[in-house]
């Protein structure tokens, strides 16, 4: 993956795409790109909105995967998830238990590195309704991007 200054030449459409990929399971530097764009003069509110929208759309792909697997879906994606769940072991079980206990508000934790995807998939597997899912995931991810944008703006 190129460095953030190269990615910044893509502008807001590039930020949207990178954030959407980062919201799924593709490890790309959406926060670095957001910071580079804000540092380069893009309005922080606009950058936060674009990044959050893209990231939530990416998270919806994991939500659908969780719903599909919970409904008996299999295939390559189902096997991938089963392997990931087995690899994560106790961590995934804790995330599922926490999501089961707290419901949709637990999805605010989707902003966390490493386990954030697990919260998103757990939300799908446990049948969190779509609107609460989008609201709480957007809240968590939006707050993360807000912190990044404020940090970048503070260096100006």
Secondary structure, DSSP 4 states (H G I P E B T S, - for coil): ---HHHHGGGHHHHHHHHHHHHHTT----HHHHHHHHHHTT--HHHHHHHHHHHHHHHHHHHHHHHHHHHTT--HHHHHHHHHHHHHHTHHHHHHHHHHHHHGGGGGGGGGSTTTHHHHHHHHHHTT--HHHHHHHHHHHHHHHHHHHHHHHHHT-
